[in-house]
Amino acid sequence: MTADDSFGRLDDDDYPAYTMGRAAEMLGTTQGFLRAIGEARLITPLRSPGGHRRYSRYQLRIAARARELVDQGTPVESACRIIILEDQLEEAQRINAEFRRTAESRDSATAR
């Protein structure tokens, strides 16, 4: 890997760049919290060759949302479920919008 390859990954939201300690520090939480949301299968950190957890920026955003809910009094397991359901709803809405656009295109082509 060259230096150019490494710098290119700085913009990659899915690149597992953060150690558990650094991720916890950035989120203002504990490593135990990160383990708990991992056990609830909200996020699955990648593992370094030495077996250490590594988190991406995308995963940190999800963990931050979980922390927000927990800080409001939601149990960790419930917060994880809420976030999973929010994600599923967003995906369903995206798919519906795509179907709608396709149907509208087809209808306008048929009307001509």
Steps between C-alpha positions, in 0.01 A plus 500: 500500500636840407452830678260604225282193572491589870405861438221391265340306783468811718179586316362144512211485751530120515874477564556361854746766613417540870602279789248426771673738740507783248138436396382507862695820559353667191146404605552593862399153613659184633646202321236294679229699321660417164518133597131510606379641168720245324341218702157640407618474136448866427853526365760236429849646515766350283795336669864589453746216430565499876127460576434858615171667411515771233216742427413703192358851495167355389496270803590791727200696372274204582660465844450875560128460421481209745673707766254784440206265564666344805573846640126570470428196718445228240652162591792399276318202346195715421715779357667249268163363386368853436801583284468176303131573438578860398754367252253247360235771463743729319592219260133416434425866429793518259378189317143635484622831357700309238194292403291815484748669265511191280119480484470871421757467220316202359162678523630813328659290223172310451298824483702624202 
